[in-house]
Amino acid sequence: KALNFINPDELSMQCILIALNRFLQEKHGSKMAFLDGNPPERLCKPIADHIESLGGQVILNSRIQKIELKADKSVKHFVLTNGNIITGDAYVFATPVDILKLLLPEDWKEISYFKKLEKLVGVPV
């Protein structure tokens, strides 16, 4: 999944063939595609640019320590590990599912939307 981070001259085609073979054997394997460049530039940057063009802020390399809730169980703010507090009208939390499960507020664990997380298993890349 992260093969585009490696320069083509430094990559054995065996890695590509093993990955393609695995994905093609999966039920929806024929729906895979490749970006025409590296993921940070071709996928992440346009998303971040769009958010910022609408007045939003993208904060990278920041670890969330806790999701604080209001009395109505909506997000009050995020507390980062460096002590900073992040507030906003809407939040995008980009993290592996295992970390999300650890940080999920207790009040949310019984909500049917979040109960579905129990079935998700993180997979190392």
ZICOR-V290252 format. One line per field, one symbol per residue. ss: DSSP state (h for helix, s for strand, l for the rest). psi: psi as a letter, one per 30 degrees, with the letter a starting at -180 (. if undefined). A space follows every 10 residues. Layout:
# ZICOR-V290252
ss=???
psi=???
This chain:
# ZICOR-V290252
ss=llhhhllhhh llhhhhhhhh hhhhhlllhh hlllllllhh hhhhhhhhhh hhhlllllll lllssssssl llllssssss llllssllll llllllhhhh hhhllhhhll lhhhhhhhhl lllll
psi=fgfffkkefg kkfeeeeeee eeefflegff gllklhakee efeeeeeeee eefgglkkjl hkkkekjkll egglkelkkl fgfkkkllfl kkjjlleeee eefkkeffff keeffffefk kkkk.
